[in-house]
C-alpha cells in the first residue's frame, strides 16, 4: 500500500473511532439523564463521564490534525 493510501486508511479509521465513541457517549449520557435519584450523584458522574469523553476523543482529533 502506498503512503498516500496508508494515510487515508488511518484517517478513515480514526474518524470511525471518533464517531463510534461519540455515539457511545451520547447513548450513555441519555441513560444518565433518565436516571432517578440523587441529583448530586448524577451530576458528579456526568462530570466524570464528560472528562473521560474528552480524554478519549481529544487525542484522536489531534492525530487527525497532524
mmCIF file as Biopython writes it, N, C-alpha, C and O atoms, coordinates in Angstrom:
data_model
#
loop_
_atom_site.group_PDB
_atom_site.id
_atom_site.type_symbol
_atom_site.label_atom_id
_atom_site.label_alt_id
_atom_site.label_comp_id
_atom_site.label_asym_id
_atom_site.label_entity_id
_atom_site.label_seq_id
_atom_site.pdbx_PDB_ins_code
_atom_site.Cartn_x
_atom_site.Cartn_y
_atom_site.Cartn_z
_atom_site.occupancy
_atom_site.B_iso_or_equiv
_atom_site.auth_seq_id
_atom_site.auth_asym_id
_atom_site.pdbx_PDB_model_num
ATOM 1   N N  . UNK A ? 1  ? 0.846   -1.169 0.000  1.0 0.0 1  A 1 
ATOM 2   C CA . UNK A ? 1  ? 0.000   0.000  0.000  1.0 0.0 1  A 1 
ATOM 3   C C  . UNK A ? 1  ? 0.899   1.243  0.000  1.0 0.0 1  A 1 
ATOM 4   O O  . UNK A ? 1  ? 1.833   1.346  0.795  1.0 0.0 1  A 1 
ATOM 5   N N  . UNK A ? 2  ? 0.606   2.166  -0.890 1.0 0.0 2  A 1 
ATOM 6   C CA . UNK A ? 2  ? 1.436   3.363  -0.974 1.0 0.0 2  A 1 
ATOM 7   C C  . UNK A ? 2  ? 1.170   4.290  0.226  1.0 0.0 2  A 1 
ATOM 8   O O  . UNK A ? 2  ? 0.131   4.178  0.875  1.0 0.0 2  A 1 
ATOM 9   N N  . UNK A ? 3  ? 2.095   5.191  0.515  1.0 0.0 3  A 1 
ATOM 10  C CA . UNK A ? 3  ? 1.965   6.064  1.692  1.0 0.0 3  A 1 
ATOM 11  C C  . UNK A ? 3  ? 0.680   6.900  1.708  1.0 0.0 3  A 1 
ATOM 12  O O  . UNK A ? 3  ? 0.103   7.124  2.772  1.0 0.0 3  A 1 
ATOM 13  N N  . UNK A ? 4  ? 0.242   7.351  0.563  1.0 0.0 4  A 1 
ATOM 14  C CA . UNK A ? 4  ? -0.983  8.160  0.496  1.0 0.0 4  A 1 
ATOM 15  C C  . UNK A ? 4  ? -2.200  7.321  0.879  1.0 0.0 4  A 1 
ATOM 16  O O  . UNK A ? 4  ? -3.084  7.795  1.593  1.0 0.0 4  A 1 
ATOM 17  N N  . UNK A ? 5  ? -2.246  6.091  0.410  1.0 0.0 5  A 1 
ATOM 18  C CA . UNK A ? 5  ? -3.350  5.185  0.753  1.0 0.0 5  A 1 
ATOM 19  C C  . UNK A ? 5  ? -3.310  4.810  2.231  1.0 0.0 5  A 1 
ATOM 20  O O  . UNK A ? 5  ? -4.352  4.704  2.878  1.0 0.0 5  A 1 
ATOM 21  N N  . UNK A ? 6  ? -2.103  4.611  2.764  1.0 0.0 6  A 1 
ATOM 22  C CA . UNK A ? 6  ? -1.970  4.304  4.189  1.0 0.0 6  A 1 
ATOM 23  C C  . UNK A ? 6  ? -2.479  5.463  5.041  1.0 0.0 6  A 1 
ATOM 24  O O  . UNK A ? 6  ? -3.178  5.255  6.032  1.0 0.0 6  A 1 
ATOM 25  N N  . UNK A ? 7  ? -2.125  6.672  4.650  1.0 0.0 7  A 1 
ATOM 26  C CA . UNK A ? 7  ? -2.571  7.854  5.397  1.0 0.0 7  A 1 
ATOM 27  C C  . UNK A ? 7  ? -4.088  7.974  5.351  1.0 0.0 7  A 1 
ATOM 28  O O  . UNK A ? 7  ? -4.720  8.294  6.357  1.0 0.0 7  A 1 
ATOM 29  N N  . UNK A ? 8  ? -4.666  7.719  4.193  1.0 0.0 8  A 1 
ATOM 30  C CA . UNK A ? 8  ? -6.127  7.790  4.050  1.0 0.0 8  A 1 
ATOM 31  C C  . UNK A ? 8  ? -6.796  6.719  4.911  1.0 0.0 8  A 1 
ATOM 32  O O  . UNK A ? 8  ? -7.810  6.991  5.555  1.0 0.0 8  A 1 
ATOM 33  N N  . UNK A ? 9  ? -6.246  5.516  4.930  1.0 0.0 9  A 1 
ATOM 34  C CA . UNK A ? 9  ? -6.798  4.430  5.746  1.0 0.0 9  A 1 
ATOM 35  C C  . UNK A ? 9  ? -6.752  4.779  7.226  1.0 0.0 9  A 1 
ATOM 36  O O  . UNK A ? 9  ? -7.707  4.519  7.958  1.0 0.0 9  A 1 
ATOM 37  N N  . UNK A ? 10 ? -5.643  5.366  7.669  1.0 0.0 10 A 1 
ATOM 38  C CA . UNK A ? 10 ? -5.523  5.775  9.063  1.0 0.0 10 A 1 
ATOM 39  C C  . UNK A ? 10 ? -6.550  6.849  9.401  1.0 0.0 10 A 1 
ATOM 40  O O  . UNK A ? 10 ? -7.175  6.806  10.461 1.0 0.0 10 A 1 
ATOM 41  N N  . UNK A ? 11 ? -6.722  7.807  8.502  1.0 0.0 11 A 1 
ATOM 42  C CA . UNK A ? 11 ? -7.702  8.876  8.722  1.0 0.0 11 A 1 
ATOM 43  C C  . UNK A ? 11 ? -9.109  8.317  8.829  1.0 0.0 11 A 1 
ATOM 44  O O  . UNK A ? 11 ? -9.871  8.701  9.716  1.0 0.0 11 A 1 
ATOM 45  N N  . UNK A ? 12 ? -9.451  7.416  7.934  1.0 0.0 12 A 1 
ATOM 46  C CA . UNK A ? 12 ? -10.783 6.808  7.955  1.0 0.0 12 A 1 
ATOM 47  C C  . UNK A ? 12 ? -10.996 6.041  9.261  1.0 0.0 12 A 1 
ATOM 48  O O  . UNK A ? 12 ? -12.062 6.137  9.870  1.0 0.0 12 A 1 
ATOM 49  N N  . UNK A ? 13 ? -10.004 5.295  9.683  1.0 0.0 13 A 1 
ATOM 50  C CA . UNK A ? 13 ? -10.106 4.534  10.929 1.0 0.0 13 A 1 
ATOM 51  C C  . UNK A ? 13 ? -10.298 5.451  12.134 1.0 0.0 13 A 1 
ATOM 52  O O  . UNK A ? 13 ? -11.156 5.200  12.980 1.0 0.0 13 A 1 
ATOM 53  N N  . UNK A ? 14 ? -9.503  6.510  12.209 1.0 0.0 14 A 1 
ATOM 54  C CA . UNK A ? 14 ? -9.619  7.439  13.332 1.0 0.0 14 A 1 
ATOM 55  C C  . UNK A ? 14 ? -10.981 8.121  13.324 1.0 0.0 14 A 1 
ATOM 56  O O  . UNK A ? 14 ? -11.603 8.265  14.376 1.0 0.0 14 A 1 
ATOM 57  N N  . UNK A ? 15 ? -11.449 8.539  12.162 1.0 0.0 15 A 1 
ATOM 58  C CA . UNK A ? 15 ? -12.775 9.170  12.071 1.0 0.0 15 A 1 
ATOM 59  C C  . UNK A ? 15 ? -13.871 8.205  12.509 1.0 0.0 15 A 1 
ATOM 60  O O  . UNK A ? 15 ? -14.829 8.609  13.169 1.0 0.0 15 A 1 
ATOM 61  N N  . UNK A ? 16 ? -13.735 6.942  12.147 1.0 0.0 16 A 1 
ATOM 62  C CA . UNK A ? 16 ? -14.711 5.929  12.551 1.0 0.0 16 A 1 
ATOM 63  C C  . UNK A ? 16 ? -14.681 5.718  14.073 1.0 0.0 16 A 1 
ATOM 64  O O  . UNK A ? 16 ? -15.729 5.594  14.707 1.0 0.0 16 A 1 
ATOM 65  N N  . UNK A ? 17 ? -13.488 5.679  14.646 1.0 0.0 17 A 1 
ATOM 66  C CA . UNK A ? 17 ? -13.363 5.534  16.099 1.0 0.0 17 A 1 
ATOM 67  C C  . UNK A ? 17 ? -14.010 6.711  16.822 1.0 0.0 17 A 1 
ATOM 68  O O  . UNK A ? 17 ? -14.727 6.518  17.804 1.0 0.0 17 A 1 
ATOM 69  N N  . UNK A ? 18 ? -13.763 7.919  16.345 1.0 0.0 18 A 1 
ATOM 70  C CA . UNK A ? 18 ? -14.361 9.109  16.954 1.0 0.0 18 A 1 
ATOM 71  C C  . UNK A ? 18 ? -15.877 9.041  16.872 1.0 0.0 18 A 1 
ATOM 72  O O  . UNK A ? 18 ? -16.569 9.299  17.858 1.0 0.0 18 A 1 
ATOM 73  N N  . UNK A ? 19 ? -16.393 8.696  15.707 1.0 0.0 19 A 1 
ATOM 74  C CA . UNK A ? 19 ? -17.852 8.603  15.520 1.0 0.0 19 A 1 
ATOM 75  C C  . UNK A ? 19 ? -18.449 7.548  16.459 1.0 0.0 19 A 1 
ATOM 76  O O  . UNK A ? 19 ? -19.479 7.790  17.088 1.0 0.0 19 A 1 
ATOM 77  N N  . UNK A ? 20 ? -17.809 6.392  16.554 1.0 0.0 20 A 1 
ATOM 78  C CA . UNK A ? 20 ? -18.303 5.327  17.440 1.0 0.0 20 A 1 
ATOM 79  C C  . UNK A ? 20 ? -18.274 5.755  18.906 1.0 0.0 20 A 1 
ATOM 80  O O  . UNK A ? 20 ? -19.214 5.494  19.656 1.0 0.0 20 A 1 
ATOM 81  N N  . UNK A ? 21 ? -17.187 6.413  19.306 1.0 0.0 21 A 1 
ATOM 82  C CA . UNK A ? 21 ? -17.101 6.894  20.685 1.0 0.0 21 A 1 
ATOM 83  C C  . UNK A ? 21 ? -18.169 7.943  20.976 1.0 0.0 21 A 1 
ATOM 84  O O  . UNK A ? 21 ? -18.794 7.920  22.037 1.0 0.0 21 A 1 
ATOM 85  N N  . UNK A ? 22 ? -18.379 8.859  20.039 1.0 0.0 22 A 1 
ATOM 86  C CA . UNK A ? 22 ? -19.402 9.887  20.246 1.0 0.0 22 A 1 
ATOM 87  C C  . UNK A ? 22 ? -20.786 9.268  20.390 1.0 0.0 22 A 1 
ATOM 88  O O  . UNK A ? 22 ? -21.570 9.691  21.240 1.0 0.0 22 A 1 
ATOM 89  N N  . UNK A ? 23 ? -21.090 8.273  19.570 1.0 0.0 23 A 1 
ATOM 90  C CA . UNK A ? 23 ? -22.386 7.600  19.677 1.0 0.0 23 A 1 
ATOM 91  C C  . UNK A ? 23 ? -22.530 6.881  21.016 1.0 0.0 23 A 1 
ATOM 92  O O  . UNK A ? 23 ? -23.596 6.912  21.632 1.0 0.0 23 A 1 
ATOM 93  N N  . UNK A ? 24 ? -21.470 6.244  21.456 1.0 0.0 24 A 1 
ATOM 94  C CA . UNK A ? 24 ? -21.488 5.563  22.748 1.0 0.0 24 A 1 
ATOM 95  C C  . UNK A ? 24 ? -21.726 6.558  23.880 1.0 0.0 24 A 1 
ATOM 96  O O  . UNK A ? 24 ? -22.561 6.328  24.755 1.0 0.0 24 A 1 
ATOM 97  N N  . UNK A ? 25 ? -20.992 7.653  23.856 1.0 0.0 25 A 1 
ATOM 98  C CA . UNK A ? 25 ? -21.148 8.652  24.914 1.0 0.0 25 A 1 
ATOM 99  C C  . UNK A ? 25 ? -22.543 9.274  24.894 1.0 0.0 25 A 1 
ATOM 100 O O  . UNK A ? 25 ? -23.127 9.494  25.955 1.0 0.0 25 A 1 
ATOM 101 N N  . UNK A ? 26 ? -23.079 9.555  23.733 1.0 0.0 26 A 1 
ATOM 102 C CA . UNK A ? 26 ? -24.443 10.098 23.647 1.0 0.0 26 A 1 
ATOM 103 C C  . UNK A ? 26 ? -25.427 9.125  24.275 1.0 0.0 26 A 1 
ATOM 104 O O  . UNK A ? 26 ? -26.293 9.528  25.052 1.0 0.0 26 A 1 
ATOM 105 N N  . UNK A ? 27 ? -25.300 7.863  23.945 1.0 0.0 27 A 1 
ATOM 106 C CA . UNK A ? 27 ? -26.191 6.843  24.485 1.0 0.0 27 A 1 
ATOM 107 C C  . UNK A ? 27 ? -26.120 6.791  26.008 1.0 0.0 27 A 1 
ATOM 108 O O  . UNK A ? 27 ? -27.145 6.714  26.684 1.0 0.0 27 A 1 
ATOM 109 N N  . UNK A ? 28 ? -24.914 6.832  26.534 1.0 0.0 28 A 1 
ATOM 110 C CA . UNK A ? 28 ? -24.741 6.738  27.988 1.0 0.0 28 A 1 
ATOM 111 C C  . UNK A ? 28 ? -25.154 8.024  28.695 1.0 0.0 28 A 1 
ATOM 112 O O  . UNK A ? 28 ? -25.667 7.973  29.812 1.0 0.0 28 A 1 
ATOM 113 N N  . UNK A ? 29 ? -24.939 9.173  28.063 1.0 0.0 29 A 1 
ATOM 114 C CA . UNK A ? 29 ? -25.424 10.424 28.655 1.0 0.0 29 A 1 
ATOM 115 C C  . UNK A ? 29 ? -26.943 10.426 28.710 1.0 0.0 29 A 1 
ATOM 116 O O  . UNK A ? 29 ? -27.530 10.893 29.686 1.0 0.0 29 A 1 
ATOM 117 N N  . UNK A ? 30 ? -27.577 9.911  27.674 1.0 0.0 30 A 1 
ATOM 118 C CA . UNK A ? 30 ? -29.040 9.793  27.683 1.0 0.0 30 A 1 
ATOM 119 C C  . UNK A ? 30 ? -29.501 8.917  28.845 1.0 0.0 30 A 1 
ATOM 120 O O  . UNK A ? 30 ? -30.480 9.232  29.522 1.0 0.0 30 A 1 
ATOM 121 N N  . UNK A ? 31 ? -28.792 7.824  29.065 1.0 0.0 31 A 1 
ATOM 122 C CA . UNK A ? 31 ? -29.134 6.936  30.172 1.0 0.0 31 A 1 
ATOM 123 C C  . UNK A ? 31 ? -28.978 7.654  31.516 1.0 0.0 31 A 1 
ATOM 124 O O  . UNK A ? 31 ? -29.823 7.515  32.401 1.0 0.0 31 A 1 
ATOM 125 N N  . UNK A ? 32 ? -27.899 8.419  31.661 1.0 0.0 32 A 1 
ATOM 126 C CA . UNK A ? 32 ? -27.705 9.190  32.889 1.0 0.0 32 A 1 
ATOM 127 C C  . UNK A ? 32 ? -28.832 10.200 33.087 1.0 0.0 32 A 1 
ATOM 128 O O  . UNK A ? 32 ? -29.309 10.394 34.205 1.0 0.0 32 A 1 
ATOM 129 N N  . UNK A ? 33 ? -29.249 10.833 32.018 1.0 0.0 33 A 1 
ATOM 130 C CA . UNK A ? 33 ? -30.300 11.846 32.094 1.0 0.0 33 A 1 
ATOM 131 C C  . UNK A ? 33 ? -31.635 11.238 32.526 1.0 0.0 33 A 1 
ATOM 132 O O  . UNK A ? 33 ? -32.467 11.931 33.112 1.0 0.0 33 A 1 
ATOM 133 N N  . UNK A ? 34 ? -31.845 9.968  32.246 1.0 0.0 34 A 1 
ATOM 134 C CA . UNK A ? 34 ? -33.106 9.304  32.581 1.0 0.0 34 A 1 
ATOM 135 C C  . UNK A ? 34 ? -33.104 8.711  33.991 1.0 0.0 34 A 1 
ATOM 136 O O  . UNK A ? 34 ? -34.133 8.232  34.469 1.0 0.0 34 A 1 
ATOM 137 N N  . UNK A ? 35 ? -31.954 8.744  34.647 1.0 0.0 35 A 1 
ATOM 138 C CA . UNK A ? 35 ? -31.857 8.155  35.989 1.0 0.0 35 A 1 
ATOM 139 C C  . UNK A ? 35 ? -32.630 8.982  36.997 1.0 0.0 35 A 1 
ATOM 140 O O  . UNK A ? 35 ? -32.646 10.212 36.948 1.0 0.0 35 A 1 
ATOM 141 N N  . UNK A ? 36 ? -33.255 8.290  37.890 1.0 0.0 36 A 1 
ATOM 142 C CA . UNK A ? 36 ? -33.899 8.944  39.032 1.0 0.0 36 A 1 
ATOM 143 C C  . UNK A ? 36 ? -32.996 8.736  40.228 1.0 0.0 36 A 1 
ATOM 144 O O  . UNK A ? 36 ? -32.392 7.677  40.398 1.0 0.0 36 A 1 
ATOM 145 N N  . UNK A ? 37 ? -32.918 9.741  41.034 1.0 0.0 37 A 1 
ATOM 146 C CA . UNK A ? 37 ? -32.080 9.570  42.216 1.0 0.0 37 A 1 
ATOM 147 C C  . UNK A ? 37 ? -31.491 10.877 42.644 1.0 0.0 37 A 1 
ATOM 148 O O  . UNK A ? 37 ? -32.009 11.953 42.344 1.0 0.0 37 A 1 
ATOM 149 N N  . UNK A ? 38 ? -30.410 10.765 43.343 1.0 0.0 38 A 1 
ATOM 150 C CA . UNK A ? 38 ? -29.766 11.939 43.913 1.0 0.0 38 A 1 
ATOM 151 C C  . UNK A ? 38 ? -29.126 12.775 42.802 1.0 0.0 38 A 1 
ATOM 152 O O  . UNK A ? 38 ? -28.278 12.297 42.048 1.0 0.0 38 A 1 
ATOM 153 N N  . UNK A ? 39 ? -29.548 14.009 42.727 1.0 0.0 39 A 1 
ATOM 154 C CA . UNK A ? 39 ? -29.056 14.912 41.691 1.0 0.0 39 A 1 
ATOM 155 C C  . UNK A ? 39 ? -27.549 15.129 41.789 1.0 0.0 39 A 1 
ATOM 156 O O  . UNK A ? 39 ? -26.862 15.195 40.770 1.0 0.0 39 A 1 
ATOM 157 N N  . UNK A ? 40 ? -27.039 15.238 43.003 1.0 0.0 40 A 1 
ATOM 158 C CA . UNK A ? 40 ? -25.605 15.477 43.184 1.0 0.0 40 A 1 
ATOM 159 C C  . UNK A ? 40 ? -24.779 14.311 42.641 1.0 0.0 40 A 1 
ATOM 160 O O  . UNK A ? 40 ? -23.736 14.517 42.021 1.0 0.0 40 A 1 
ATOM 161 N N  . UNK A ? 41 ? -25.247 13.097 42.876 1.0 0.0 41 A 1 
ATOM 162 C CA . UNK A ? 41 ? -24.540 11.917 42.377 1.0 0.0 41 A 1 
ATOM 163 C C  . UNK A ? 41 ? -24.552 11.892 40.849 1.0 0.0 41 A 1 
ATOM 164 O O  . UNK A ? 41 ? -23.522 11.653 40.220 1.0 0.0 41 A 1 
ATOM 165 N N  . UNK A ? 42 ? -25.707 12.137 40.263 1.0 0.0 42 A 1 
ATOM 166 C CA . UNK A ? 42 ? -25.835 12.125 38.802 1.0 0.0 42 A 1 
ATOM 167 C C  . UNK A ? 42 ? -24.967 13.224 38.188 1.0 0.0 42 A 1 
ATOM 168 O O  . UNK A ? 42 ? -24.327 13.008 37.158 1.0 0.0 42 A 1 
ATOM 169 N N  . UNK A ? 43 ? -24.944 14.401 38.817 1.0 0.0 43 A 1 
ATOM 170 C CA . UNK A ? 43 ? -24.114 15.496 38.324 1.0 0.0 43 A 1 
ATOM 171 C C  . UNK A ? 43 ? -22.637 15.132 38.385 1.0 0.0 43 A 1 
ATOM 172 O O  . UNK A ? 43 ? -21.892 15.415 37.447 1.0 0.0 43 A 1 
ATOM 173 N N  . UNK A ? 44 ? -22.208 14.511 39.472 1.0 0.0 44 A 1 
ATOM 174 C CA . UNK A ? 44 ? -20.804 14.121 39.635 1.0 0.0 44 A 1 
ATOM 175 C C  . UNK A ? 44 ? -20.402 13.076 38.596 1.0 0.0 44 A 1 
ATOM 176 O O  . UNK A ? 44 ? -19.357 13.191 37.956 1.0 0.0 44 A 1 
ATOM 177 N N  . UNK A ? 45 ? -21.240 12.062 38.438 1.0 0.0 45 A 1 
ATOM 178 C CA . UNK A ? 45 ? -20.942 11.010 37.452 1.0 0.0 45 A 1 
ATOM 179 C C  . UNK A ? 45 ? -20.939 11.592 36.044 1.0 0.0 45 A 1 
ATOM 180 O O  . UNK A ? 45 ? -20.093 11.232 35.226 1.0 0.0 45 A 1 
ATOM 181 N N  . UNK A ? 46 ? -21.869 12.477 35.758 1.0 0.0 46 A 1 
ATOM 182 C CA . UNK A ? 46 ? -21.920 13.119 34.438 1.0 0.0 46 A 1 
ATOM 183 C C  . UNK A ? 46 ? -20.651 13.915 34.166 1.0 0.0 46 A 1 
ATOM 184 O O  . UNK A ? 46 ? -20.113 13.878 33.060 1.0 0.0 46 A 1 
ATOM 185 N N  . UNK A ? 47 ? -20.176 14.631 35.176 1.0 0.0 47 A 1 
ATOM 186 C CA . UNK A ? 47 ? -18.953 15.413 35.023 1.0 0.0 47 A 1 
ATOM 187 C C  . UNK A ? 47 ? -17.752 14.495 34.769 1.0 0.0 47 A 1 
ATOM 188 O O  . UNK A ? 47 ? -16.933 14.773 33.893 1.0 0.0 47 A 1 
ATOM 189 N N  . UNK A ? 48 ? -17.649 13.425 35.518 1.0 0.0 48 A 1 
ATOM 190 C CA . UNK A ? 48 ? -16.551 12.471 35.312 1.0 0.0 48 A 1 
ATOM 191 C C  . UNK A ? 48 ? -16.629 11.823 33.940 1.0 0.0 48 A 1 
ATOM 192 O O  . UNK A ? 48 ? -15.612 11.614 33.278 1.0 0.0 48 A 1 
ATOM 193 N N  . UNK A ? 49 ? -17.839 11.511 33.525 1.0 0.0 49 A 1 
ATOM 194 C CA . UNK A ? 49 ? -18.040 10.874 32.227 1.0 0.0 49 A 1 
ATOM 195 C C  . UNK A ? 49 ? -17.673 11.840 31.098 1.0 0.0 49 A 1 
ATOM 196 O O  . UNK A ? 49 ? -17.094 11.432 30.091 1.0 0.0 49 A 1 
ATOM 197 N N  . UNK A ? 50 ? -18.009 13.105 31.268 1.0 0.0 50 A 1 
ATOM 198 C CA . UNK A ? 50 ? -17.647 14.114 30.276 1.0 0.0 50 A 1 
ATOM 199 C C  . UNK A ? 50 ? -16.128 14.249 30.172 1.0 0.0 50 A 1 
ATOM 200 O O  . UNK A ? 50 ? -15.587 14.377 29.073 1.0 0.0 50 A 1 
ATOM 201 N N  . UNK A ? 51 ? -15.453 14.220 31.297 1.0 0.0 51 A 1 
ATOM 202 C CA . UNK A ? 51 ? -13.986 14.266 31.284 1.0 0.0 51 A 1 
ATOM 203 C C  . UNK A ? 51 ? -13.404 13.048 30.567 1.0 0.0 51 A 1 
ATOM 204 O O  . UNK A ? 51 ? -12.429 13.169 29.824 1.0 0.0 51 A 1 
ATOM 205 N N  . UNK A ? 52 ? -13.994 11.889 30.787 1.0 0.0 52 A 1 
ATOM 206 C CA . UNK A ? 52 ? -13.491 10.691 30.112 1.0 0.0 52 A 1 
ATOM 207 C C  . UNK A ? 52 ? -13.708 10.778 28.610 1.0 0.0 52 A 1 
ATOM 208 O O  . UNK A ? 52 ? -12.887 10.304 27.824 1.0 0.0 52 A 1 
ATOM 209 N N  . UNK A ? 53 ? -14.827 11.390 28.219 1.0 0.0 53 A 1 
ATOM 210 C CA . UNK A ? 53 ? -15.112 11.580 26.787 1.0 0.0 53 A 1 
ATOM 211 C C  . UNK A ? 53 ? -14.029 12.443 26.155 1.0 0.0 53 A 1 
ATOM 212 O O  . UNK A ? 53 ? -13.488 12.104 25.103 1.0 0.0 53 A 1 
ATOM 213 N N  . UNK A ? 54 ? -13.719 13.555 26.802 1.0 0.0 54 A 1 
ATOM 214 C CA . UNK A ? 54 ? -12.687 14.447 26.275 1.0 0.0 54 A 1 
ATOM 215 C C  . UNK A ? 54 ? -11.328 13.751 26.218 1.0 0.0 54 A 1 
ATOM 216 O O  . UNK A ? 54 ? -10.575 13.927 25.259 1.0 0.0 54 A 1 
ATOM 217 N N  . UNK A ? 55 ? -11.020 12.967 27.238 1.0 0.0 55 A 1 
ATOM 218 C CA . UNK A ? 55 ? -9.746  12.246 27.262 1.0 0.0 55 A 1 
ATOM 219 C C  . UNK A ? 55 ? -9.662  11.186 26.177 1.0 0.0 55 A 1 
ATOM 220 O O  . UNK A ? 55 ? -8.574  10.890 25.682 1.0 0.0 55 A 1 
ATOM 221 N N  . UNK A ? 56 ? -10.788 10.619 25.807 1.0 0.0 56 A 1 
ATOM 222 C CA . UNK A ? 56 ? -10.809 9.579  24.783 1.0 0.0 56 A 1 
ATOM 223 C C  . UNK A ? 56 ? -10.758 10.161 23.369 1.0 0.0 56 A 1 
ATOM 224 O O  . UNK A ? 56 ? -10.075 9.628  22.495 1.0 0.0 56 A 1 
ATOM 225 N N  . UNK A ? 57 ? -11.478 11.246 23.157 1.0 0.0 57 A 1 
ATOM 226 C CA . UNK A ? 57 ? -11.649 11.761 21.797 1.0 0.0 57 A 1 
ATOM 227 C C  . UNK A ? 57 ? -10.592 12.793 21.410 1.0 0.0 57 A 1 
ATOM 228 O O  . UNK A ? 57 ? -10.167 12.830 20.255 1.0 0.0 57 A 1 
ATOM 229 N N  . UNK A ? 58 ? -10.169 13.618 22.339 1.0 0.0 58 A 1 
ATOM 230 C CA . UNK A ? 58 ? -9.218  14.694 22.020 1.0 0.0 58 A 1 
ATOM 231 C C  . UNK A ? 58 ? -7.936  14.197 21.343 1.0 0.0 58 A 1 
ATOM 232 O O  . UNK A ? 58 ? -7.544  14.759 20.321 1.0 0.0 58 A 1 
ATOM 233 N N  . UNK A ? 59 ? -7.270  13.165 21.872 1.0 0.0 59 A 1 
ATOM 234 C CA . UNK A ? 59 ? -6.040  12.698 21.208 1.0 0.0 59 A 1 
ATOM 235 C C  . UNK A ? 59 ? -6.283  12.197 19.778 1.0 0.0 59 A 1 
ATOM 236 O O  . UNK A ? 59 ? -5.422  12.340 18.910 1.0 0.0 59 A 1 
ATOM 237 N N  . UNK A ? 60 ? -7.445  11.616 19.545 1.0 0.0 60 A 1 
ATOM 238 C CA . UNK A ? 60 ? -7.761  11.149 18.190 1.0 0.0 60 A 1 
ATOM 239 C C  . UNK A ? 60 ? -7.934  12.330 17.247 1.0 0.0 60 A 1 
ATOM 240 O O  . UNK A ? 60 ? -7.431  12.314 16.123 1.0 0.0 60 A 1 
ATOM 241 N N  . UNK A ? 61 ? -8.646  13.354 17.706 1.0 0.0 61 A 1 
ATOM 242 C CA . UNK A ? 61 ? -8.822  14.552 16.866 1.0 0.0 61 A 1 
ATOM 243 C C  . UNK A ? 61 ? -7.472  15.235 16.625 1.0 0.0 61 A 1 
ATOM 244 O O  . UNK A ? 61 ? -7.205  15.734 15.532 1.0 0.0 61 A 1 
ATOM 245 N N  . UNK A ? 62 ? -6.646  15.248 17.638 1.0 0.0 62 A 1 
ATOM 246 C CA . UNK A ? 62 ? -5.314  15.842 17.495 1.0 0.0 62 A 1 
ATOM 247 C C  . UNK A ? 62 ? -4.507  15.083 16.438 1.0 0.0 62 A 1 
ATOM 248 O O  . UNK A ? 62 ? -3.799  15.687 15.633 1.0 0.0 62 A 1 
ATOM 249 N N  . UNK A ? 63 ? -4.621  13.782 16.451 1.0 0.0 63 A 1 
ATOM 250 C CA . UNK A ? 63 ? -3.911  12.953 15.456 1.0 0.0 63 A 1 
ATOM 251 C C  . UNK A ? 63 ? -4.388  13.277 14.044 1.0 0.0 63 A 1 
ATOM 252 O O  . UNK A ? 63 ? -3.591  13.261 13.106 1.0 0.0 63 A 1 
ATOM 253 N N  . UNK A ? 64 ? -5.661  13.568 13.883 1.0 0.0 64 A 1 
ATOM 254 C CA . UNK A ? 64 ? -6.174  13.939 12.560 1.0 0.0 64 A 1 
ATOM 255 C C  . UNK A ? 64 ? -5.585  15.248 12.080 1.0 0.0 64 A 1 
ATOM 256 O O  . UNK A ? 64 ? -5.424  15.455 10.877 1.0 0.0 64 A 1 
ATOM 257 N N  . UNK A ? 65 ? -5.260  16.140 13.016 1.0 0.0 65 A 1 
ATOM 258 C CA . UNK A ? 65 ? -4.723  17.445 12.657 1.0 0.0 65 A 1 
ATOM 259 C C  . UNK A ? 65 ? -3.272  17.443 12.245 1.0 0.0 65 A 1 
ATOM 260 O O  . UNK A ? 65 ? -2.757  18.464 11.788 1.0 0.0 65 A 1 
ATOM 261 N N  . UNK A ? 66 ? -2.611  16.334 12.395 1.0 0.0 66 A 1 
ATOM 262 C CA . UNK A ? 66 ? -1.184  16.255 12.039 1.0 0.0 66 A 1 
ATOM 263 C C  . UNK A ? 66 ? -0.976  16.278 10.554 1.0 0.0 66 A 1 
ATOM 264 O O  . UNK A ? 66 ? 0.162   16.220 10.089 1.0 0.0 66 A 1 
#
